[in-house]
Amino acid sequence: MYSYADAIRETVWVIAPDFDGDGEKDRIAVDIVRPRELDAKRVKVPVVMDASPYYTSVGRGNESEFKSFDAEGNLIKFPLFYDNYFVPRGYAYVAPDIAGTSRSTGCVDTGGKSDVGSAKAVVQWLNGNAEAVDADGKAVKAGWSNGKTGMIGKSYDGTLANGVAATGVKGLETIVPISAISSWYDYSRSQGLPYSWNYSSGLASRVAGNRTQPQDCSATLARMDAEDADETGEHNAFWDERNYRDSAQLNAKKVKASVFIYHGLQDTNVKTRHFSDWWKDLGKAGVTRKLWLSRVGHVDPFDVDREEWVRTLHRWFDHELMDIKNTIMLEPPVKVETKPNRWVNSYSWPTRLTTTTLRPQADGYLARSIEKSKQSWVNSPSQRENVAVTEGDNPNRLLYATSPLLADARMSGSMVAKLRVTSEVPTGQVGVMLVDYGEGDRVLATGDGASTTTTETCVGQSTANDDACYFTMTRNVGTTPLQVLGRGWARLDGAGTHDVTVTLDPDDAVVAKGHRLGVVVVGAANGRVRNVDTTSSTYTLDLAKSQFVLPGLALPHPTWASNWNWLPKRSEIVPGTLPGTRKNVLPVLMDTPR
């Protein structure tokens, strides 16, 4: 172990291209801490790097830590635990301020060329392929670096890791994106429906707060507002620039780094399609992958599963950056929390590639048969999701549900709704939710499913100004009557009939025996997406031309899925009853109605 207190702390400015177009190359402030003992021995070390726009604007981590400096401007506190833990173990820790934030010049462009390019330039400098200077303007080389960098970070920071990896830059050996974006279009809207207006420029302005290099970025902000196509929902060149999965310039095929993804399955900030589509595209590209999925929301695993996360992360970096031959690559690559504190390991995700197709019925059921009928609902611009998914009479949505399941079933992946919808408004919208109906203990959706405790644990070495101690978080578990397992919305341009496919955000959860799977169809979604239809208009669903394709449902016995014994037969359902109630004619297989 090496001394964190005695470690070398320094700041350099990496020279990056002129991303903001002011005629001068951007200068990216990079704060570094590395073992002094290894420097004295001229031993080159690998780098753990967290590039961020938040170090002096919003703060990092559950406790909102900021970088802090002494009177001479020397960094004396790094946010988060990475420096405290990894520097004593022979790594350098590097914390760049991306262009337009803190002490870096340039302008933020919210996931675009400036954001990604400024972080990429740091990786290149660490690999000997870019220039940097110190505070006096003297050239500085990273002669202490072995050229291997691992990027890590949560949310925006992890998004930068995804973006830099998608450039294929040399020297980036691995990334660990935590609750990270893989396409800014999917972060800002759902199939043409915006989550908010002019989000890109608004976020850019926010993260530029407290910067020490004043610069007029109004032209950059105006350009983002002009090009984001909020009015039409179009996926244009602006969003291609911010798509790391499959655009021409940035894509999974270019990724040379290994990828260890962590995501919360109840994350409504960076929604689950970000990890799911990224994971799929990385797999097609043959990238080495690892995946952890928990039942919390936008929460760092360091806070809720600290001991195991730190141990696993250490082994991952040792293997990928130090070439230490441990067993981490021999273990199942996928780990999923399907119930509160119940984890399941597997070698693939989703766990099953099979699908189950159910169709809406006029009596409110989901079944295999085609029903030649149409049903309507009245759009309600003020209706919240909790009202829309509640059982009972509601003219402002349609609800279809199975009968109670005859066995536990694990749903893994994304449901796809194929709908024929008619409306007479110039611009409409449709939303679909997949719901697990039935009382059970669940990680609650409120507060991202976790609360900060009064217990503090220490990870790594501390100094008087930079301690390695943080409060832990605990899962908020409670009994609820239902849980939303997936959401999706789509824009409908033009009056008339639309054949629209809505892909829901994926989930991975066990639906308990006796519970029902329900599908809710709505128009407006107050609080979820912006309403482009604010009228009390009528929407009509053609049942015969609509279907819901559920991802593979893993059951206790493989023949149950093919024989459909996990659902009662259609003839066993009492006509006219509310969705989910049924006649108790098979007491061996079926419980009494709930």
N, C-alpha and C positions, 0 to 999 in steps of 0.2 A: 504494500500500500504506500502511496505517495502522499505528501503533505498538501492538503488543500490550502491551508493558511499561507504556506510559502510559495504557492504556485505563481507562475508568471502571468500577469494580467496586462494586456496591451490592447490598443485600438489602432486599426488601420482603415484606410479608405480605399476600397477597390474601385478601379476605374471601369465604368460600364459605358455602353453606347449612349448616345444622346436620345433617350426615349421621349422626352417631352418637347423636343424640337426647338430648344432655345439657343442652339448653336454651340453649346458646351457639353462635353461628356459628363454624365452623371457620376457622382462620387457616393459610394455606398459605405456607410459606417459599419464596421465589423468589430465587435468586441470579442476578445479571445481570453481564455484562461487555460493553462496547460502545465503539466508537471515540470517543475524546475529541475528535479533530479535527472529526468531523462534528457532534458536539454543539455545539461552539463556533460552527459555521456554521449551526446550527439545521436541519440536514438530517435528515429522518426516515429511519429504516433498517428493513429487514425483520428478522425473528427466526428463527433456528434454535433449536429447543427440544427438549430431551430431559428429559421428566418421568419420574421414577424413584422406586421405593421403596428402592433399593439404595445410595444415596450414602454412608450411614454404617453400614449393616448388613452387606452382603455385598460391596460394592465393584463397580466397573464395569470391563469390558474383560478382555482376556486376562491383564493384569498386576494385576487386582484393585485398581484405584485408588479412593481415597476422597476426598471433599472434606476439605480441611484449612483451619484458621483460625489467625489470629495471636492474640496475647494479648487483644486488644480484641474478638475475635469476628468480625473481618473475613475474608472468604474470600480465601485466597491461592493455592489450587490447585483447579482444576476437573478432574475425571476426563475421560479420552478426549481426542481431538484436535480436536473441533469448534470449541472456543474459539480454540485456537492458529491454526487454519487460516482460519476464516471471519471472525473479527473484523478481522484485517488487510485483509480483502477487502470491508469495508463492511457487514458484518452484525453484529447483536447476537446474543449467545448467552445463552440462558435455561435454567436448570437447576432446576426446581421439585422440592421434596420432597413427594410426594403425602400426603394426609391420613393421620395416624397414624404417620408416619415422621420420623426426624431431628428437625428443629426445627419441624415442623408439628403442630398440634393435631388432634384427631379420632381415628378408628380406621380401620385397614385393613379392607376387606371383600372382598379378592381378586377384583378384576375387576368389582365391583358399582357401585352408585350413588356411593359415597364415592370410590372410586378414580377413576372416569371423571369424576365431577362436579368433583372438586378440580382435575384437570388442565384441564378445560373452563373453569373459572373463571379460570384464568391466561390462557388464550387470549382470554377476554372482556375481561379487564383490559387486555391488550395492544391490544385493539381499541376501548378506551374505553367498555366496557359492564359494568364491574365496579369495585369499590372495592379499595383497598389502603392500607396504612399502613406507616410506617417503624418502627424500633425504639423510637422515642419516642411512637408512636401518632399521628403526624401524617399526614394524608392525602397520598397520593402518586399522581400520574397518570403514565402512560406516554406523555408528550408527545413523546418521542423516537422512538416506534414509528410506522411507516407503516401499521400495522394488519394487515400480512400476516405470518402465522406458518407455518413449516414444521416439523412434528413428526417426529422421527427417534428410533430406538432399537432395541436388540436385545432379544429375549425379552420380559420383562415390560414394558420401556420401549416396545417396538414395539407390544405389545398395548394399552397405554394410547393410543397413537396411533390404532390401529384403532377403539377404543371412542369416543374423542372425535370422530373423523371421522364415526362412525355416528350422532352426535347432530345432525349438520348445522349445527354452530355456525358463526356468521359470523366471518370472519377467518382461519380455518384454510384455507390455500390448497393445501397439499400435505402428504402424509405419506410417510415412508419406513420401513415396518415391516420389520425384519430378524429372521427366524426367530421370527415373532410369532404369538400365539394369535388366532384369530377367533371361537372359541366355547369357553368354559371347560368346558362339558360334554364336548366332544370332547377337551379336554386332560386331563380327570380320568378319563375312562372310554371304553370302546369298546362301543357298542350295549348298554349296561346293565351291562357288566363294569367294575368300578373298577380303575384302575391302583394306587390306594392308598386307605386309609381316612381319612376326615376331612381330606382334603388342603387344603381351603380354609382352615380354621382354623389348620392347622399352618403353612402358608406365611405367613399373616397374622401369626402370632406371631414367626416368624423375621425378617421384614423390619422389624418394629417394634423389633428389638434396637438398642441404643445410641441410642434417641431421647432428646432432651433435654427433652421436655414430658411428664412422667409423667401417665398417665391410665389409669383402669380400663376396659379394653376387654373384660372377661370376658363381658358381656352380648352383645356383638357376636359373639364367638367361639362362645358357646353357641348363639346363634341360627343361625349357619352350620352347626354340627353337627346341629342339629335339622331344618334345612330341606334339607340336601344330598341326602337320599334315597339314601344309600349302600346301605342294606339292600335296596332294590328296584331300583335303577338307573334310576328314573323320571326323565324329562326334565320337570321341573316349573317352577313360577314362579321358583324360586331360580335355575335355569339359564337361563330366558328373560331374566332381568335381566342375565346375563353372556354373552348371545349377541348378537354385533355384526353378524351376517350377515343374519338374517331374522326377528328378533323384532318384536313390535308397537312397542316403544319405540325400539329401536336396530336399524338395518338399512342395507343397501347403498343402498337407494333414497333415503335421506336424505343420503348422502355428497355434499358439494359440492367437496371437495378432490380433487386428482389423487393417484394412488397409485403409488408405485414400490416394488414388492415384491422382497425378496431372501429366498431360502430354500435351505438345504442339502438335497439329495435323500436324504441318509442321516441326517437329523435324527430321532433316536428320542426326543428330549425334546419339542420342539414338532413333532409329526408333520406330514407333508407335506399331509394333508388340510386343514390350516388355511389354507395359501396357496391350494390348489386350489379349495376351495369359495368362498373370499373372492374370488378372481380371477374365478370364474364369475359370482357374484352382482353384482360390480362391473360386469362386462361387460354383463349384462342391464340394469343401471341406467344404462348409457351413460356411466360414469365414465372419464375419461382414465387409462390404465394403462400401466405398464411393469413388466417381470418379468425377474429374473435367477435362474437355478437352477444351483447348483454340485453337485459330487459329494461334497462334504464333509458333515459333520454340523452340530452346533449351534455354528457358527463364524462370526465376523464377517468379511465380505469385506475389511474394512480389514486384517485380519491375513494373509489368504492371497492376495489379489489387490490389494494396496494401491495401486499406481500407477494402474491402470485404474479402480479403484473411486473413488478420490478425484477423479480427473479427471472421471469421469461424474457423480458426485454434485454436484460444483461446477457443471457445466453445467446439471444438472437444477434446482438451486436458483436459479441465475441466471435461467433461463427462467421458472420458476414464481413467484419472489418478487421479482425485480428487473425482470421484463418485458424481459429482454435477448433479442434475436432471434438465437438460435443454431440449429444444425441438429439438436438432439437429438430433436425430435419428427418429423423426417423419416427417422430411422433405424428399422430393424426394432425393434419394442418388446420382443421376446422374445429372450433369450440363454440358451442351455442348454449345460452341460458334459455331453455324452453319454458321453464316455470321459475318462480322466485327462488333463487339460489340453487337451482337444479341445472347442472351443466351436462351437456352431451357432446362427445367427441365424434368426429366423422372424417372421412377422407374426401368428401366433396360437398358442394353447396350449390343449389338446393339439394336436399338429401335424396329426392326422387325426381325423375324427369317425366313421370306420368302426369296426366291431367284428368280432371273430372269435369264434364260439361253438364251444367244444370240450366234449366229454362224456367222463366217466370210463368206462373199459372194465375188464372183469373181469381182463384180463391185465396191467393196470397202465399201459395207454396212454391218451393223449388222442386222440380222433378225433371226426369229425362225426356218426357213427352213434349211435343210441340202443341201449343195452345193457340188456336186462331181467334185472337181477341185483341182488343186495344184498351188501354187504361190511361187515364189522365191525372195530372196533378196541377195545382196552381202555384206558380212561383211566389215565394215569400222572401223578399230581399233582407228581412230582419231575422229570419230563422237561423238559430245557432245549431251547431252539430249535435249538442246534447239533446235538443228537442227533436231533431230529425230522426235520431236513432232510437228514441224511446217508443216502446210498443203502445198500441192503442190507435184510436181514430185520429188521423191527421191528413187533411186535404192537401198539404203542402209537400208531400213526398209519397213515394211508393215503397212498400216493404214486402219482401218475399223471404220466406224462411223454410228450412228443412224441418222435419220432425226431429225430436231428440235423438241424438246419436246413440247407438247401441254399444259403442266402445270408444275409448279414448282414441283420438286421431291427431297426428302431428301435421300441421299445415306448414309447408316450407316453400317460400317463393312469392311470386306476384300473381294476383288474380287479374284476368283480362275480361273486361265487359265489352261485348259486341252488341251495340244498340241501334235500333231504328227509331229515331226521335223526330217528332214534328212540332214545330213552333212557328208562330207568325210574326215574331219580332225580328228586326233587322240584324241584331247580334244577340245571340242567346248563349246559354251555358248549361252544361249538365255535369253533375257530380255523382260519384258512386262510392259507397262505403261497404266494406265487408265487416260483419260484426259477429262476435262470439256472444250469443245470448245464453245466460245461465250464471247463477250465483257462484262465485269462487274467489279464492285468495289470489290477488294479482299485485304486481308492482304498479302503483298508481301512476296515472299520467300526469297529475298535477306536480308542479315543481320539478319536472324532469325525473320524477320517481326517486329522488334522493334528498336527504337532509344532512347538513353539517352537524357533527357531534361535538362534544366538548373534549373528546379524546385526541391528543396530539401524539404522533409518532415521528421519529427522526430517521431519515434515510440519507446516509452519507455523513461527511464531515462538515463542521460549521466554523464560521469566524464570528467576530463580534458584530459585524455588519451583515453577514449573510448566513443565516442558519438553515439547517436542513430539516427543520421540523414543521409539520403541517397537520392541520386537523383532518381527521378522517370523515367520510360520509357513510351513511347507512341507507339501505333501500327503504322506501316508504311502501310497505305492504299492507293492503287492506282488502276487505270483502266488498266486491262490487257486483251488480246485477248483469253487467255486460262489459265487453272490451272491443274497441275498434281495432281490427287487424290489418286494415289497409284503406287508403283513400286515393282518389284520383278525380281530376276534373278536366273538362275539355271545352274549348270555345266552339260555338256554332255560328258560322258566318252566313248570313242570308236567311230570309224566311223560307219555310218549306220543310221538306223531309230530309233528314240527314242520316246516313249510315256512318256511325262513329265508333271507333275503338278506344276505350279508356283503359290504360294500364295503371293499376293501383300500385302504390308504394308497397314493397314486399315486407313480409314478416316471417317469423319462424316461432310457432307456439303450439302447445298441446291444447286442443279443444276437448274438454272432458266429456266423458260419457254422460248422457242426459242433457247436455247443452245442445243448442241449435245454431247452425250457421245461417246468418241472415244477410241479405243484400238490400241496401237502401239506395234509392235513386232520387236525386233532388235536382233543383235548378240552382238558384243562388246559394252561396255558402258563406254567410256572414262570419267574419273572423278567420276564415281559412284562405280564401282567395278574394280578390276584388270583384265586385259584382258588375258585369257589363250589361246585364239585364236587371234594371231596378224597377220593373213594372210587375203588376199582378197578372201576368200573362199565363196562358194555359199551355202546358206541354203534354204531348201524347206519346206513349210508348207502344210500339207494335210488338206484342208478345211473341208472335210467330217468327219474327225476324230478329229476336234478341236472345242472347245467351250469355252465361257467365262461366268462364273457363277457370276452374280452381286449380292451383298448383298441387302437385302430388301429395296426397294424404296418406301418410304412413300409418298403418294399423297393426294391431298385435299379431295378426295372422295374414299372410299374403293373399289367401283365397278370399278373405272377406271383402277386399276392395273389388275384385272381379265379380263376385257374386252379389255385391251390394247388400250384404246382410247387416252392414253397419247403419243402414237407413231402413225404416219400415217400408214395405211395398205401398204403392199408391193406393191399392184397394183397402189398406188398413186405416186410411185417414178418414176421419169423419167429415163429410162435406159441410161447408159452412162454418166450421170452427175457426178460431183464430190461428194464425200460423204457429205451428209447433205443438198443438194439442192433437191427440189421436186416441183411437179406440184401443183399449187394453185387451187385445185378443191373443197376444203371444206372451204370456207372463214369464216364460223362461228367457226370452230374448229382450223383453221390453219392461221398463219400469212403468209405474202408474203415471199419468200425466202430471206435469209440474205446473 
